Amino acid sequence: MKKMDHEGYVILKQLVSDVQGAPYPNVVDNELYRIWYEHAQQVAIQCLEYIDKNLPKEKDSLPKF
C-alpha cells in the first residue's frame, strides 16, 4: 500500500472536520444543514478523487456505496 502524502492528509482532515461539525438536521429544509451538506459532499468527492489518482490498487478493496 502506498503511503498517503501531505495532500491526502489535508483532504482527509478537512472531511473529518466537516463531519464532526455537522449541524443537527432537526429540519430537513434547514439552510445551515444544506450548506454544510453541500460542503461535506465536495470534500468527500475530493477524497475519492485522491484515492482514484494516488491509490489505484487500494480503491478496489474499499466498500462501494
Secondary structure as UniProt FT lines:
FT   HELIX           6..20
FT   TURN            28..29
FT   HELIX           31..54
FT   TURN            56..57
FT   HELIX           58..61
//
